[in-house]
């Protein structure tokens, strides 16, 4: 697989596969036996996928509330250790979201919470330093400049090697970059054929030399009727090329900028293998024009 870069000379440049793996849906339950998840990780690595993304708020079942906090991190760390592939992946996580009762998700970007969140993630992941730690989402109760100041303190503590943002707008990205400098290496926002409003953030990331990690990059393509009704250009290109519409979507996202590294979710080997193949698709100018206009 072609590779793309996260980082810089100051914090270290890491080459990762152009397609990453979002781990939010990993859940060791009856529907997802452990061996299936291990097979999915194996398939990802075999296909050249080396950026794995989790978060401290990811966990099974909204009904579990706070008990789900950190469950995904523990599961992912255990799977990586069982496979013995820690040194083959860039493992990214996030902090700033918390699980509450009744299926609710809450925000907490207070300095105290973010500091404790990093410590908890270090323990759950079993590492001395987090390779990429991302602030999960702006908190309306905490000024963003204060959040960025805390991120700077956390970076300077040595507990995280690189800092990322998630769900940030262009002004917030620029503010964070002015404070964090080269410590800031990435932005993770929603972007897909069905959700294109993050194009300004992609442009800012390209200008500042930051990786842009689209989450939910396959949004709007899982339902056949929705695909045909709302995204017919993607369906046509897929049919003409004999590939999946999901592959076309990821190839289109990769073509937006060399800083884009989509992180589709997958919980079956077939899914991540299909997604990874998108890195080999080079869309023509005519195809790109049709997809951009759709």
Secondary structure, 3 states (H helix, E strand, C coil): CCEEEEEECCCEEEEEECECEECCCCCCECCECHHHHHHHHHHHHHCCCCEEECCCCCCCCHHHHHHHCCHHHHHHHHHHHHHCCHHHCEEEEEECEEECHHHCEEECCCHHHHHHHHHHHHHHHCCCCECEEEECCCCCCCCHHHHHHHHHHHHHCCCECCEEEECCCHHHHHHHHHHHHHHEEEEECECECCECCCHHHHHHHHHHCCEECCECCCCCCCCHHHHHHHCHHHHHHHHHHCCCHHHHHHHHHHHHCCCECECCECCCHHHHHHHHHHHHCCCCHHHHHHHHHC
